[in-house]
Amino acid sequence: MKVILLDNIKGVGKKDEVINASDGYARNYLFPKKLAVEANAENMSKLKAKQNSQEFKRNNEREDAKALANKLNELSLKIKVKAGENGKIFGGVTAKEISENLKNQYNIDIDKKKILLKDTIKNVGTFNVEIKLFEGVIGKLKVEVNS
């Protein structure tokens, strides 16, 4: 019997997946626990509409992320810090500070977890920082650290 899973089931399949289940397993376990519905024409059309809606939403999010990436590529973020005589910073510039300065200077709200820094910035200078905005969409931001 073909069924549409309503939840992730370990060893069986993922949510919104159409699987072939034995009649007894479907009638005695999946249907009573509301883990699946029968894959009839009505339920298949609902599933298709749901998948189309999700795809449309993901495409819109991807386009927004690309627009933000283009905007970030043009920006130059200036961060003022205290530094020693040889250009070494006391402490360092972290992803959190970059996120806060983006919010303050350009009103762009980006989560610090999306800012890809290998290590904290510990010297004065200009650095290119990558920001992961969406799957496959990475923006590059120029960060100028001054003392």
C-alpha positions as CSV (number, residue, x, y, z in Angstrom):
1,M,0.0,0.0,0.0
2,K,1.4,3.4,-0.9
3,V,1.3,5.9,2.0
4,I,2.5,9.5,2.5
5,L,4.4,10.0,5.8
6,L,3.3,12.8,8.0
7,D,6.4,12.6,10.2
8,N,10.0,11.3,10.1
9,I,10.1,7.7,11.1
10,K,13.5,6.1,11.7
11,G,14.2,3.3,9.4
12,V,11.1,3.9,7.3
13,G,11.3,7.4,5.7
14,K,11.1,11.2,6.1
15,K,8.2,13.5,6.3
16,D,6.2,14.1,3.1
17,E,7.8,11.0,1.4
18,V,5.7,8.5,-0.5
19,I,6.6,4.9,0.5
20,N,5.3,1.4,0.0
21,A,4.3,0.0,3.3
22,S,2.7,-3.4,4.0
23,D,-1.1,-3.3,4.5
24,G,-1.0,-4.5,8.1
25,Y,1.8,-2.0,9.1
26,A,-0.1,0.9,7.5
27,R,-3.6,0.0,9.0
28,N,-2.4,-1.1,12.4
29,Y,0.4,1.3,13.1
30,L,0.9,4.2,10.8
31,F,-2.8,5.3,10.4
32,P,-3.9,5.0,14.1
33,K,-0.9,6.9,15.3
34,K,-1.4,9.6,12.6
35,L,2.1,9.0,11.1
36,A,0.8,8.5,7.6
37,V,-2.1,8.9,5.3
38,E,-3.1,6.8,2.3
39,A,-1.6,8.0,-1.0
40,N,-4.9,8.6,-2.9
41,A,-5.4,11.2,-5.5
42,E,-6.7,13.9,-3.1
43,N,-3.7,13.5,-0.6
44,M,-1.2,13.4,-3.5
45,S,-2.5,16.7,-4.9
46,K,-2.3,18.2,-1.4
47,L,1.3,17.0,-1.1
48,K,2.1,18.4,-4.6
49,A,0.6,21.8,-3.7
50,K,2.6,21.8,-0.4
51,Q,5.9,21.0,-2.2
52,N,5.2,23.7,-4.8
53,S,4.6,26.2,-2.1
54,Q,7.8,25.3,-0.3
55,E,9.8,25.5,-3.5
56,F,8.3,29.0,-4.3
57,K,9.2,30.2,-0.8
58,R,12.8,28.8,-1.0
59,N,13.2,30.5,-4.4
60,N,12.1,33.8,-2.9
61,E,14.5,33.4,0.0
62,R,17.3,32.6,-2.4
63,E,16.6,35.7,-4.5
64,D,16.5,37.9,-1.3
65,A,19.8,36.4,-0.2
66,K,21.4,37.1,-3.6
67,A,20.3,40.7,-3.4
68,L,21.7,41.0,0.1
69,A,25.0,39.4,-1.0
70,N,25.3,42.0,-3.8
71,K,24.7,44.7,-1.3
72,L,27.3,43.3,1.1
73,N,29.9,43.1,-1.7
74,E,29.7,46.9,-2.2
75,L,29.9,47.8,1.6
76,S,32.9,48.5,3.7
77,L,32.4,48.0,7.4
78,K,34.6,50.2,9.6
79,I,35.4,49.0,13.1
80,K,37.4,51.1,15.6
81,V,39.4,49.2,18.2
82,K,42.2,49.8,20.7
83,A,45.6,48.6,19.4
84,G,49.2,48.5,20.5
85,E,52.1,50.2,18.8
86,N,52.8,47.3,16.3
87,G,49.1,47.1,15.1
88,K,48.1,44.2,17.4
89,I,44.6,44.6,18.8
90,F,43.8,44.2,22.4
91,G,41.4,41.2,22.4
92,G,40.2,40.8,18.8
93,V,37.3,41.4,16.4
94,T,34.9,38.5,16.5
95,A,31.9,37.6,14.4
96,K,29.6,39.0,17.1
97,E,31.3,42.4,16.8
98,I,31.0,42.3,13.0
99,S,27.3,41.5,13.3
100,E,26.7,44.3,15.8
101,N,28.6,46.9,13.7
102,L,26.6,45.8,10.6
103,K,23.4,46.4,12.5
104,N,24.5,49.8,13.8
105,Q,26.1,51.2,10.7
106,Y,24.0,49.8,7.9
107,N,20.9,48.4,9.7
108,I,21.5,44.9,8.2
109,D,20.7,42.2,10.7
110,I,22.8,39.1,10.2
111,D,23.3,36.3,12.7
112,K,26.8,35.9,14.0
113,K,26.8,32.2,13.2
114,K,26.5,33.0,9.5
115,I,29.7,35.0,9.5
116,L,32.5,32.7,8.5
117,L,35.7,33.7,10.4
118,K,38.5,31.1,10.8
119,D,40.0,33.0,13.7
120,T,39.3,36.3,15.4
121,I,40.8,39.3,13.7
122,K,43.9,40.3,15.8
123,N,45.6,42.9,13.6
124,V,44.7,46.3,12.2
125,G,44.0,46.3,8.5
126,T,41.5,45.4,5.8
127,F,40.0,41.9,5.7
128,N,37.5,40.2,3.5
129,V,34.9,38.2,5.5
130,E,32.5,35.7,4.0
131,I,28.9,35.5,5.2
132,K,26.8,32.5,4.4
133,L,23.3,33.9,3.6
134,F,21.6,30.8,2.1
135,E,22.6,27.4,0.6
136,G,25.1,28.3,-2.1
137,V,24.8,32.1,-1.6
138,I,27.9,33.6,0.1
139,G,28.4,37.4,0.4
140,K,31.8,38.9,0.8
141,L,32.1,41.9,3.2
142,K,35.2,44.2,3.4
143,V,36.0,44.9,7.1
144,E,38.4,47.8,7.9
145,V,39.8,47.5,11.4
146,N,41.3,50.9,12.6
147,S,42.9,52.0,15.8
